[in-house]
Amino acid sequence: MTPSHPSGETDLATILTTLTVVRRPGAFHVTSLLFAEAGELTLGAGIEALIREPDEGGDSITVVCDEATLVERGWSSTFAAAWLTLDVHTSLEAIGLTAAISKALGAAGIPCNVVAGYLHDHILVPVERADDAIGRLHALRDGARP
């Protein structure tokens, strides 16, 4: 059964002026596995996101997991991320939020990878830049307020 949720916000100005950022504790790692060799992977117990991607050499699966899971499974990662959740319920049809976030963080030289959930957008930024990223996002919010 699909949970009942109110429709999300579509107005970019409203989204930006009400934006708050919540950091999940810990570090998260992004790795890629060949789908055929990945075995049974399920969300939970340290695996936070799974994305199947087509590839010329066979489908791969992108896994976002915590550090303990990465080590336990012997996976490698080149990206240790802080997981930031934009704590405003946006619509999947909202226009401009990803661009605004990317522009604000890009101007500060902070890479960001966006994962859109049904209720919230989530941003993975380098762990060592997390505080700076949060500050930049709050500055984006403050600059959008009248």
Secondary structure, 3 states (H helix, E strand, C coil): CCCCCCCCECCHHHHHHCCCEEECCCCEEEEEEEHHHHCCCCCECCEEEEEEECCCCCCEEEEEEEHHHHHHHCCCCCCEEEEEEECCCECCCCCCHHHHHHHHHHHCCCCCEEEECCCCEEEEEEHHHHHHHHHHHHHHHHHHCC
